[in-house]
Amino acid sequence: MQFRTRIEKAVKPHAVILITLFALIISMSFIAPNFLSVGNIIDIIRVNSIKGIVSIGMTYVLLTGGIDLSVGSTFAIAGAVTASFVTGSYSDYITSNLFKCPTLLAILIGLVAAACIGLINGLIITKLKVEPFITTLAMMTFGRGITYLYTGGYPINFKPIPKDFAWLGKGYLGILPLPAVMFIVVILIGGFLLKYTSYGRSLYAIGGNRESAELSGIAIDKNICITYIITAVLAGLAGIIMTSRVASASAVAGESYEMDIIASVVLGGTLQTGGVGSITGTVIGVFIFGIIENGLNILGMPTYFKLLIKGVVIILALGGHYVLPHRKMRTTGGKINA
């Protein structure tokens, strides 16, 4: 009974987007050939697990009432730095084996580079009191420029790609692609931090009412800095996984990712104003967008049509979040049933 109650509590707040997700799966299975094939399902899981890892970090940021537009650039920076240390090359035209190192160390260096981006964002926001939108917009541009400078504007290709690094993006653990396994681990850790730690609870407090959070003794600046570092590290991890998957690092990697990521998180029920949101909703939102994109790719739809469909889904799903509560209020005399 306890397990059933927990499932109901997890599902009930996300009923609208869950219905949307299942409706999309059913619709795509009829209109898109091979949508439900094993190969396509695995591809959906693999690709959206990479975006999903970034989305968990974005959920944290939005919970504080902030935003991070620099995740796409961080994604590219981490991938390029890691690739350069794995191959010893900084592009197809700039080669130096001096800094070539083992795969695990290269990955750690890439994650440290990403963490530095997050730390800079956090310090500018908390110490200089610059709005998160402006700070991360500037970092988005700066980070992309740094990546172009670092790579010389040319891709870093693997010739050939080391097996241990290739496994990160293309390998399997049992029947699951490794990126999906890593996404599950990030979901579990992210959910645990939000629900069972003072840090996680502080994010809701900061986003819900910053003045009250400060009066309660919450270290707002410290927690915000940690949040931007976590988000950057997760964006960097996703960028490294993608680099492994495509066996190449490019300065244009992750372009426009921030829009899809933010839309997925908001679609999952996290308010942009902060204080409300969940990991479960984010995961559902990620796969809604992933299924739409995959199905439209199978159908050969042009890019502008994909954007149109995504926009409609956001409006319908988010409209449901606002319409249903008001409807319940009308039918229960102004009280919303839990």
Buried (B, 14 or more C-beta within 10 A) or exposed (E): EEEEEEEEEEEEBBEBBBEBBEEBBEBBEEEBEEBEEEEBEBBBBBBBBBBBBBBBBBBBBBBBBBBBBBBBBBBBBBBBBBBBBBBBBBBBEEEEEEEBEEBEEBBBBBBEBBBBBBBBBBBBBBEEEBEBEEBBBBBBEBBBEBBBEBBBEBBBBBEEBBEBBBBBBBBBEEEBBBBBBBBBEBBEEBBEBBEEEEBBBBBBBBBBBBEEBBEEEBBBBEBBBBBBBBBBBBBBBBBBBBBBBBBBBBBBBBBEBBEBBBBBBBBBBBBBEBBBBBBBBBBBBBBBBBBBBBBBEBBEBEEEEBEEBBEEBBEEBBEBBEEEEEEEEEEEEEEEEE
